[in-house]
Amino acid sequence: MTWRRNSGLSDGSAMKVDLVGGYYDAGDNMKFGFPMAFTTTMLSWSVLEFGGNKDHACWERPEDMDTQRTVIKFDKNSPGTDVAVETAAALASASLVFRKQ
């Protein structure tokens, strides 16, 4: 794209380190390491762990799917604490975004 150019080519120079490259967070031109690291780790690990098998082998509209749907149930015998806690944290932080100021 002709309207795109290099940016941040002197990032880190004030501290005599090279911080050129990386990912910008949102539209405010900030570079945060943890969001990029977490996202890249999760995407990479999911490919290593699951390989994009059957569920990723076909791109179709949800209305047209005819594959068997896997159900995983969490209960006292098969706890899902990690996903429950992460979901609770996501909902709690989202509630702060949408609360009246």
FINURO-115502 format. One record per atom (N, C-alpha, C): residue in three letters; atom name; x, y, z. Coordinates in steps of 0.001 Angstrom, whole numbers, padded with zeros to 6 digits. Example, Ala and Ser with C-alpha at 12.3 -4.5 7.8 and 13.67 -1.06 7.14 Angstrom:
REM FINURO-115502
<kelum:Ala | gukol:N | px:013190 | py:-005690 | pz:007800>
<kelum:Ala | gukol:CA | px:012300 | py:-004500 | pz:007800>
<kelum:Ala | gukol:C | px:013200 | py:-003300 | pz:007800>
<kelum:Ser | gukol:N | px:012850 | py:-002250 | pz:007080>
<kelum:Ser | gukol:CA | px:013670 | py:-001060 | pz:007140>
<kelum:Ser | gukol:C | px:012900 | py:000030 | pz:007870>
REM end
This chain:
REM FINURO-115502
<kelum:Met | gukol:N | px:000840 | py:-001166 | pz:000000>
<kelum:Met | gukol:CA | px:000000 | py:000000 | pz:000000>
<kelum:Met | gukol:C | px:000888 | py:001232 | pz:000000>
<kelum:Thr | gukol:N | px:000649 | py:002073 | pz:-000935>
<kelum:Thr | gukol:CA | px:001519 | py:003239 | pz:-001108>
<kelum:Thr | gukol:C | px:001413 | py:004248 | pz:000026>
<kelum:Trp | gukol:N | px:000324 | py:004246 | pz:000743>
<kelum:Trp | gukol:CA | px:000144 | py:005225 | pz:001826>
<kelum:Trp | gukol:C | px:000771 | py:004769 | pz:003137>
<kelum:Arg | gukol:N | px:001307 | py:003557 | pz:003210>
<kelum:Arg | gukol:CA | px:001973 | py:003076 | pz:004423>
<kelum:Arg | gukol:C | px:003471 | py:003313 | pz:004327>
<kelum:Arg | gukol:N | px:004086 | py:003633 | pz:005465>
<kelum:Arg | gukol:CA | px:005529 | py:003839 | pz:005521>
<kelum:Arg | gukol:C | px:006067 | py:003260 | pz:006821>
<kelum:Asn | gukol:N | px:007387 | py:003264 | pz:006967>
<kelum:Asn | gukol:CA | px:008016 | py:002854 | pz:008211>
<kelum:Asn | gukol:C | px:007650 | py:003833 | pz:009311>
<kelum:Ser | gukol:N | px:007683 | py:003354 | pz:010559>
<kelum:Ser | gukol:CA | px:007398 | py:004233 | pz:011693>
<kelum:Ser | gukol:C | px:008221 | py:003784 | pz:012896>
<kelum:Gly | gukol:N | px:008431 | py:004689 | pz:013814>
<kelum:Gly | gukol:CA | px:009121 | py:004360 | pz:015062>
<kelum:Gly | gukol:C | px:010538 | py:003865 | pz:014869>
<kelum:Leu | gukol:N | px:011249 | py:004393 | pz:013872>
<kelum:Leu | gukol:CA | px:012589 | py:003884 | pz:013581>
<kelum:Leu | gukol:C | px:013639 | py:004311 | pz:014600>
<kelum:Ser | gukol:N | px:013272 | py:005195 | pz:015519>
<kelum:Ser | gukol:CA | px:014219 | py:005586 | pz:016572>
<kelum:Ser | gukol:C | px:013750 | py:005103 | pz:017942>
<kelum:Asp | gukol:N | px:012757 | py:004220 | pz:017972>
<kelum:Asp | gukol:CA | px:012263 | py:003706 | pz:019261>
<kelum:Asp | gukol:C | px:013399 | py:003089 | pz:020069>
<kelum:Gly | gukol:N | px:013522 | py:003527 | pz:021313>
<kelum:Gly | gukol:CA | px:014533 | py:003017 | pz:022230>
<kelum:Gly | gukol:C | px:015840 | py:003759 | pz:022208>
<kelum:Ser | gukol:N | px:016025 | py:004636 | pz:021238>
<kelum:Ser | gukol:CA | px:017324 | py:005306 | pz:021120>
<kelum:Ser | gukol:C | px:017653 | py:006162 | pz:022338>
<kelum:Ala | gukol:N | px:016652 | py:006681 | pz:023022>
<kelum:Ala | gukol:CA | px:016903 | py:007497 | pz:024214>
<kelum:Ala | gukol:C | px:017577 | py:006687 | pz:025316>
<kelum:Met | gukol:N | px:017352 | py:005369 | pz:025319>
<kelum:Met | gukol:CA | px:017962 | py:004487 | pz:026321>
<kelum:Met | gukol:C | px:019074 | py:003626 | pz:025720>
<kelum:Lys | gukol:N | px:019457 | py:003958 | pz:024468>
<kelum:Lys | gukol:CA | px:020509 | py:003237 | pz:023754>
<kelum:Lys | gukol:C | px:020192 | py:001745 | pz:023568>
<kelum:Val | gukol:N | px:018915 | py:001457 | pz:023287>
<kelum:Val | gukol:CA | px:018486 | py:000098 | pz:022948>
<kelum:Val | gukol:C | px:017646 | py:000162 | pz:021674>
<kelum:Asp | gukol:N | px:017612 | py:-000940 | pz:020965>
<kelum:Asp | gukol:CA | px:016855 | py:-001001 | pz:019713>
<kelum:Asp | gukol:C | px:015473 | py:-001595 | pz:019981>
<kelum:Leu | gukol:N | px:014451 | py:-000755 | pz:019937>
<kelum:Leu | gukol:CA | px:013075 | py:-001205 | pz:020119>
<kelum:Leu | gukol:C | px:012262 | py:-001042 | pz:018833>
<kelum:Val | gukol:N | px:012954 | py:-000990 | pz:017717>
<kelum:Val | gukol:CA | px:012278 | py:-000872 | pz:016427>
<kelum:Val | gukol:C | px:011560 | py:-002185 | pz:016151>
<kelum:Gly | gukol:N | px:010370 | py:-002088 | pz:015619>
<kelum:Gly | gukol:CA | px:009574 | py:-003276 | pz:015323>
<kelum:Gly | gukol:C | px:008551 | py:-003499 | pz:016415>
<kelum:Gly | gukol:N | px:007894 | py:-004620 | pz:016362>
<kelum:Gly | gukol:CA | px:006869 | py:-004935 | pz:017342>
<kelum:Gly | gukol:C | px:005493 | py:-004561 | pz:016839>
<kelum:Tyr | gukol:N | px:004525 | py:-004621 | pz:017716>
<kelum:Tyr | gukol:CA | px:003136 | py:-004385 | pz:017356>
<kelum:Tyr | gukol:C | px:002592 | py:-003192 | pz:018129>
<kelum:Tyr | gukol:N | px:001842 | py:-002365 | pz:017441>
<kelum:Tyr | gukol:CA | px:001166 | py:-001263 | pz:018100>
<kelum:Tyr | gukol:C | px:-000127 | py:-001771 | pz:018721>
<kelum:Asp | gukol:N | px:-000476 | py:-001214 | pz:019864>
<kelum:Asp | gukol:CA | px:-001713 | py:-001567 | pz:020550>
<kelum:Asp | gukol:C | px:-002759 | py:-000522 | pz:020200>
<kelum:Ala | gukol:N | px:-003831 | py:-000933 | pz:019560>
<kelum:Ala | gukol:CA | px:-004946 | py:-000051 | pz:019195>
<kelum:Ala | gukol:C | px:-004469 | py:001070 | pz:018283>
<kelum:Gly | gukol:N | px:-005085 | py:002227 | pz:018378>
<kelum:Gly | gukol:CA | px:-004755 | py:003329 | pz:017493>
<kelum:Gly | gukol:C | px:-003943 | py:004413 | pz:018147>
<kelum:Asp | gukol:N | px:-003460 | py:004166 | pz:019357>
<kelum:Asp | gukol:CA | px:-002741 | py:005217 | pz:020073>
<kelum:Asp | gukol:C | px:-001227 | py:005117 | pz:019922>
<kelum:Asn | gukol:N | px:-000783 | py:004223 | pz:019056>
<kelum:Asn | gukol:CA | px:000632 | py:004058 | pz:018716>
<kelum:Asn | gukol:C | px:001522 | py:003651 | pz:019887>
<kelum:Met | gukol:N | px:000931 | py:003001 | pz:020882>
<kelum:Met | gukol:CA | px:001717 | py:002465 | pz:021997>
<kelum:Met | gukol:C | px:002115 | py:001048 | pz:021661>
<kelum:Lys | gukol:N | px:003297 | py:000650 | pz:022080>
<kelum:Lys | gukol:CA | px:003735 | py:-000730 | pz:021933>
<kelum:Lys | gukol:C | px:003781 | py:-001349 | pz:023327>
<kelum:Phe | gukol:N | px:002984 | py:-002371 | pz:023533>
<kelum:Phe | gukol:CA | px:002971 | py:-003076 | pz:024808>
<kelum:Phe | gukol:C | px:003453 | py:-004499 | pz:024570>
<kelum:Gly | gukol:N | px:004381 | py:-004965 | pz:025368>
<kelum:Gly | gukol:CA | px:004935 | py:-006301 | pz:025178>
<kelum:Gly | gukol:C | px:004000 | py:-007420 | pz:025572>
<kelum:Phe | gukol:N | px:003304 | py:-007284 | pz:026705>
<kelum:Phe | gukol:CA | px:002485 | py:-008387 | pz:027199>
<kelum:Phe | gukol:C | px:001319 | py:-008760 | pz:026277>
<kelum:Pro | gukol:N | px:000545 | py:-007789 | pz:025764>
<kelum:Pro | gukol:CA | px:-000539 | py:-008199 | pz:024858>
<kelum:Pro | gukol:C | px:-000030 | py:-008944 | pz:023625>
<kelum:Met | gukol:N | px:001060 | py:-008452 | pz:023037>
<kelum:Met | gukol:CA | px:001621 | py:-009112 | pz:021868>
<kelum:Met | gukol:C | px:002153 | py:-010489 | pz:022236>
<kelum:Ala | gukol:N | px:002877 | py:-010570 | pz:023347>
<kelum:Ala | gukol:CA | px:003460 | py:-011839 | pz:023760>
<kelum:Ala | gukol:C | px:002382 | py:-012862 | pz:024073>
<kelum:Phe | gukol:N | px:001358 | py:-012448 | pz:024806>
<kelum:Phe | gukol:CA | px:000264 | py:-013359 | pz:025154>
<kelum:Phe | gukol:C | px:-000453 | py:-013850 | pz:023906>
<kelum:Thr | gukol:N | px:-000809 | py:-012918 | pz:023022>
<kelum:Thr | gukol:CA | px:-001553 | py:-013282 | pz:021821>
<kelum:Thr | gukol:C | px:-000752 | py:-014215 | pz:020930>
<kelum:Thr | gukol:N | px:000509 | py:-013893 | pz:020713>
<kelum:Thr | gukol:CA | px:001345 | py:-014727 | pz:019864>
<kelum:Thr | gukol:C | px:001564 | py:-016102 | pz:020481>
<kelum:Thr | gukol:N | px:001768 | py:-016151 | pz:021791>
<kelum:Thr | gukol:CA | px:001932 | py:-017428 | pz:022474>
<kelum:Thr | gukol:C | px:000683 | py:-018288 | pz:022344>
<kelum:Met | gukol:N | px:-000478 | py:-017697 | pz:022591>
<kelum:Met | gukol:CA | px:-001722 | py:-018469 | pz:022520>
<kelum:Met | gukol:C | px:-002009 | py:-018970 | pz:021108>
<kelum:Leu | gukol:N | px:-001803 | py:-018114 | pz:020109>
<kelum:Leu | gukol:CA | px:-002014 | py:-018542 | pz:018730>
<kelum:Leu | gukol:C | px:-001041 | py:-019654 | pz:018347>
<kelum:Ser | gukol:N | px:000238 | py:-019489 | pz:018696>
<kelum:Ser | gukol:CA | px:001238 | py:-020499 | pz:018364>
<kelum:Ser | gukol:C | px:000984 | py:-021803 | pz:019092>
<kelum:Trp | gukol:N | px:000695 | py:-021717 | pz:020389>
<kelum:Trp | gukol:CA | px:000468 | py:-022920 | pz:021177>
<kelum:Trp | gukol:C | px:-000767 | py:-023677 | pz:020686>
<kelum:Ser | gukol:N | px:-001791 | py:-022948 | pz:020281>
<kelum:Ser | gukol:CA | px:-002997 | py:-023631 | pz:019798>
<kelum:Ser | gukol:C | px:-002712 | py:-024397 | pz:018515>
<kelum:Val | gukol:N | px:-001852 | py:-023865 | pz:017650>
<kelum:Val | gukol:CA | px:-001484 | py:-024591 | pz:016436>
<kelum:Val | gukol:C | px:-000658 | py:-025819 | pz:016796>
<kelum:Leu | gukol:N | px:000289 | py:-025665 | pz:017727>
<kelum:Leu | gukol:CA | px:001100 | py:-026815 | pz:018143>
<kelum:Leu | gukol:C | px:000254 | py:-027888 | pz:018811>
<kelum:Glu | gukol:N | px:-000673 | py:-027465 | pz:019640>
<kelum:Glu | gukol:CA | px:-001490 | py:-028403 | pz:020408>
<kelum:Glu | gukol:C | px:-002576 | py:-029059 | pz:019560>
<kelum:Phe | gukol:N | px:-003239 | py:-028269 | pz:018728>
<kelum:Phe | gukol:CA | px:-004402 | py:-028778 | pz:018010>
<kelum:Phe | gukol:C | px:-004190 | py:-028871 | pz:016500>
<kelum:Gly | gukol:N | px:-003197 | py:-028194 | pz:015955>
<kelum:Gly | gukol:CA | px:-002859 | py:-028314 | pz:014549>
<kelum:Gly | gukol:C | px:-003921 | py:-027839 | pz:013570>
<kelum:Gly | gukol:N | px:-004974 | py:-027159 | pz:014013>
<kelum:Gly | gukol:CA | px:-006020 | py:-026708 | pz:013099>
<kelum:Gly | gukol:C | px:-006721 | py:-027861 | pz:012442>
<kelum:Asn | gukol:N | px:-006946 | py:-028956 | pz:013206>
<kelum:Asn | gukol:CA | px:-007522 | py:-030175 | pz:012655>
<kelum:Asn | gukol:C | px:-008892 | py:-029956 | pz:012044>
<kelum:Lys | gukol:N | px:-009768 | py:-030890 | pz:012214>
<kelum:Lys | gukol:CA | px:-011051 | py:-030929 | pz:011523>
<kelum:Lys | gukol:C | px:-011865 | py:-029640 | pz:011640>
<kelum:Asp | gukol:N | px:-011866 | py:-029030 | pz:012811>
<kelum:Asp | gukol:CA | px:-012695 | py:-027837 | pz:012971>
<kelum:Asp | gukol:C | px:-012188 | py:-026653 | pz:012159>
<kelum:His | gukol:N | px:-010921 | py:-026686 | pz:011738>
<kelum:His | gukol:CA | px:-010381 | py:-025587 | pz:010941>
<kelum:His | gukol:C | px:-010159 | py:-025976 | pz:009479>
<kelum:Ala | gukol:N | px:-010540 | py:-027178 | pz:009118>
<kelum:Ala | gukol:CA | px:-010307 | py:-027660 | pz:007764>
<kelum:Ala | gukol:C | px:-011365 | py:-027163 | pz:006786>
<kelum:Cys | gukol:N | px:-012433 | py:-026619 | pz:007277>
<kelum:Cys | gukol:CA | px:-013528 | py:-026213 | pz:006405>
<kelum:Cys | gukol:C | px:-014038 | py:-024841 | pz:006824>
<kelum:Trp | gukol:N | px:-014104 | py:-023942 | pz:005871>
<kelum:Trp | gukol:CA | px:-014654 | py:-022621 | pz:006128>
<kelum:Trp | gukol:C | px:-016047 | py:-022575 | pz:005524>
<kelum:Glu | gukol:N | px:-017040 | py:-022377 | pz:006348>
<kelum:Glu | gukol:CA | px:-018411 | py:-022336 | pz:005865>
<kelum:Glu | gukol:C | px:-019265 | py:-021480 | pz:006788>
<kelum:Arg | gukol:N | px:-020454 | py:-021142 | pz:006309>
<kelum:Arg | gukol:CA | px:-021389 | py:-020389 | pz:007135>
<kelum:Arg | gukol:C | px:-021884 | py:-021296 | pz:008261>
<kelum:Pro | gukol:N | px:-022085 | py:-020744 | pz:009460>
<kelum:Pro | gukol:CA | px:-022618 | py:-021570 | pz:010555>
<kelum:Pro | gukol:C | px:-023937 | py:-022243 | pz:010181>
<kelum:Glu | gukol:N | px:-024734 | py:-021565 | pz:009353>
<kelum:Glu | gukol:CA | px:-026019 | py:-022137 | pz:008961>
<kelum:Glu | gukol:C | px:-025862 | py:-023417 | pz:008142>
<kelum:Asp | gukol:N | px:-024684 | py:-023607 | pz:007531>
<kelum:Asp | gukol:CA | px:-024470 | py:-024769 | pz:006665>
<kelum:Asp | gukol:C | px:-023704 | py:-025908 | pz:007336>
<kelum:Met | gukol:N | px:-023266 | py:-025728 | pz:008586>
<kelum:Met | gukol:CA | px:-022422 | py:-026758 | pz:009192>
<kelum:Met | gukol:C | px:-023219 | py:-028034 | pz:009472>
<kelum:Asp | gukol:N | px:-022530 | py:-029152 | pz:009212>
<kelum:Asp | gukol:CA | px:-023160 | py:-030453 | pz:009442>
<kelum:Asp | gukol:C | px:-022233 | py:-031396 | pz:010205>
<kelum:Thr | gukol:N | px:-021186 | py:-030838 | pz:010813>
<kelum:Thr | gukol:CA | px:-020251 | py:-031654 | pz:011583>
<kelum:Thr | gukol:C | px:-020760 | py:-031844 | pz:013006>
<kelum:Gln | gukol:N | px:-020314 | py:-032936 | pz:013639>
<kelum:Gln | gukol:CA | px:-020701 | py:-033197 | pz:015020>
<kelum:Gln | gukol:C | px:-020114 | py:-032127 | pz:015923>
<kelum:Arg | gukol:N | px:-020920 | py:-031630 | pz:016849>
<kelum:Arg | gukol:CA | px:-020490 | py:-030572 | pz:017758>
<kelum:Arg | gukol:C | px:-020036 | py:-031194 | pz:019074>
<kelum:Thr | gukol:N | px:-018770 | py:-030964 | pz:019440>
<kelum:Thr | gukol:CA | px:-018209 | py:-031483 | pz:020673>
<kelum:Thr | gukol:C | px:-018655 | py:-030623 | pz:021846>
<kelum:Val | gukol:N | px:-019064 | py:-031259 | pz:022936>
<kelum:Val | gukol:CA | px:-019480 | py:-030549 | pz:024141>
<kelum:Val | gukol:C | px:-018558 | py:-030955 | pz:025278>
<kelum:Ile | gukol:N | px:-018059 | py:-029969 | pz:025998>
<kelum:Ile | gukol:CA | px:-017225 | py:-030230 | pz:027170>
<kelum:Ile | gukol:C | px:-017947 | py:-029628 | pz:028360>
<kelum:Lys | gukol:N | px:-018208 | py:-030451 | pz:029368>
<kelum:Lys | gukol:CA | px:-018934 | py:-030003 | pz:030553>
<kelum:Lys | gukol:C | px:-017976 | py:-029922 | pz:031738>
<kelum:Phe | gukol:N | px:-018016 | py:-028791 | pz:032427>
<kelum:Phe | gukol:CA | px:-017234 | py:-028638 | pz:033646>
<kelum:Phe | gukol:C | px:-018160 | py:-028819 | pz:034828>
<kelum:Asp | gukol:N | px:-017727 | py:-029646 | pz:035783>
<kelum:Asp | gukol:CA | px:-018481 | py:-029841 | pz:037019>
<kelum:Asp | gukol:C | px:-017487 | py:-030206 | pz:038125>
<kelum:Lys | gukol:N | px:-017987 | py:-030674 | pz:039281>
<kelum:Lys | gukol:CA | px:-017082 | py:-030948 | pz:040405>
<kelum:Lys | gukol:C | px:-016099 | py:-032082 | pz:040100>
<kelum:Asn | gukol:N | px:-016445 | py:-032970 | pz:039186>
<kelum:Asn | gukol:CA | px:-015549 | py:-034073 | pz:038818>
<kelum:Asn | gukol:C | px:-014587 | py:-033700 | pz:037696>
<kelum:Ser | gukol:N | px:-014915 | py:-032669 | pz:036951>
<kelum:Ser | gukol:CA | px:-014089 | py:-032212 | pz:035838>
<kelum:Ser | gukol:C | px:-014066 | py:-030684 | pz:035866>
<kelum:Pro | gukol:N | px:-013272 | py:-030117 | pz:036790>
<kelum:Pro | gukol:CA | px:-013316 | py:-028662 | pz:036980>
<kelum:Pro | gukol:C | px:-012702 | py:-027883 | pz:035812>
<kelum:Gly | gukol:N | px:-013232 | py:-026709 | pz:035599>
<kelum:Gly | gukol:CA | px:-012727 | py:-025799 | pz:034582>
<kelum:Gly | gukol:C | px:-012391 | py:-024469 | pz:035215>
<kelum:Thr | gukol:N | px:-011697 | py:-024528 | pz:036331>
<kelum:Thr | gukol:CA | px:-011410 | py:-023337 | pz:037116>
<kelum:Thr | gukol:C | px:-010709 | py:-022262 | pz:036311>
<kelum:Asp | gukol:N | px:-009722 | py:-022649 | pz:035507>
<kelum:Asp | gukol:CA | px:-008951 | py:-021652 | pz:034766>
<kelum:Asp | gukol:C | px:-009818 | py:-020848 | pz:033808>
<kelum:Val | gukol:N | px:-010687 | py:-021511 | pz:033065>
<kelum:Val | gukol:CA | px:-011542 | py:-020778 | pz:032124>
<kelum:Val | gukol:C | px:-012625 | py:-019990 | pz:032857>
<kelum:Ala | gukol:N | px:-013097 | py:-020523 | pz:033984>
<kelum:Ala | gukol:CA | px:-014109 | py:-019804 | pz:034766>
<kelum:Ala | gukol:C | px:-013536 | py:-018518 | pz:035351>
<kelum:Val | gukol:N | px:-012345 | py:-018587 | pz:035890>
<kelum:Val | gukol:CA | px:-011705 | py:-017415 | pz:036489>
<kelum:Val | gukol:C | px:-011353 | py:-016381 | pz:035417>
<kelum:Glu | gukol:N | px:-010841 | py:-016840 | pz:034285>
<kelum:Glu | gukol:CA | px:-010499 | py:-015907 | pz:033209>
<kelum:Glu | gukol:C | px:-011750 | py:-015231 | pz:032646>
<kelum:Thr | gukol:N | px:-012843 | py:-015981 | pz:032529>
<kelum:Thr | gukol:CA | px:-014101 | py:-015404 | pz:032062>
<kelum:Thr | gukol:C | px:-014638 | py:-014393 | pz:033065>
<kelum:Ala | gukol:N | px:-014549 | py:-014715 | pz:034348>
<kelum:Ala | gukol:CA | px:-014984 | py:-013776 | pz:035386>
<kelum:Ala | gukol:C | px:-014163 | py:-012485 | pz:035326>
<kelum:Ala | gukol:N | px:-012860 | py:-012611 | pz:035112>
<kelum:Ala | gukol:CA | px:-012003 | py:-011432 | pz:035003>
<kelum:Ala | gukol:C | px:-012369 | py:-010606 | pz:033772>
<kelum:Ala | gukol:N | px:-012667 | py:-011280 | pz:032664>
<kelum:Ala | gukol:CA | px:-013051 | py:-010577 | pz:031441>
<kelum:Ala | gukol:C | px:-014348 | py:-009800 | pz:031645>
<kelum:Leu | gukol:N | px:-015334 | py:-010440 | pz:032263>
<kelum:Leu | gukol:CA | px:-016612 | py:-009773 | pz:032504>
<kelum:Leu | gukol:C | px:-016465 | py:-008623 | pz:033503>
<kelum:Ala | gukol:N | px:-015656 | py:-008828 | pz:034542>
<kelum:Ala | gukol:CA | px:-015446 | py:-007772 | pz:035536>
<kelum:Ala | gukol:C | px:-014775 | py:-006559 | pz:034912>
<kelum:Ser | gukol:N | px:-013730 | py:-006793 | pz:034091>
<kelum:Ser | gukol:CA | px:-013047 | py:-005660 | pz:033468>
<kelum:Ser | gukol:C | px:-013939 | py:-004968 | pz:032449>
<kelum:Ala | gukol:N | px:-014758 | py:-005737 | pz:031716>
<kelum:Ala | gukol:CA | px:-015685 | py:-005136 | pz:030760>
<kelum:Ala | gukol:C | px:-016732 | py:-004299 | pz:031481>
<kelum:Ser | gukol:N | px:-017155 | py:-004735 | pz:032677>
<kelum:Ser | gukol:CA | px:-018139 | py:-003950 | pz:033410>
<kelum:Ser | gukol:C | px:-017594 | py:-002582 | pz:033788>
<kelum:Leu | gukol:N | px:-016290 | py:-002488 | pz:034040>
<kelum:Leu | gukol:CA | px:-015667 | py:-001204 | pz:034338>
<kelum:Leu | gukol:C | px:-015677 | py:-000283 | pz:033125>
<kelum:Val | gukol:N | px:-015517 | py:-000875 | pz:031947>
<kelum:Val | gukol:CA | px:-015537 | py:-000081 | pz:030716>
<kelum:Val | gukol:C | px:-016908 | py:000549 | pz:030512>
<kelum:Phe | gukol:N | px:-017962 | py:-000211 | pz:030788>
<kelum:Phe | gukol:CA | px:-019301 | py:000234 | pz:030481>
<kelum:Phe | gukol:C | px:-020045 | py:000900 | pz:031649>
<kelum:Arg | gukol:N | px:-019417 | py:000989 | pz:032815>
<kelum:Arg | gukol:CA | px:-020104 | py:001641 | pz:033937>
<kelum:Arg | gukol:C | px:-020172 | py:003140 | pz:033688>
<kelum:Lys | gukol:N | px:-021165 | py:003762 | pz:034290>
<kelum:Lys | gukol:CA | px:-021303 | py:005214 | pz:034137>
<kelum:Lys | gukol:C | px:-020230 | py:005917 | pz:034917>
<kelum:Gln | gukol:N | px:-019671 | py:006944 | pz:034320>
<kelum:Gln | gukol:CA | px:-018592 | py:007709 | pz:034965>
<kelum:Gln | gukol:C | px:-019170 | py:008753 | pz:035885>
REM end
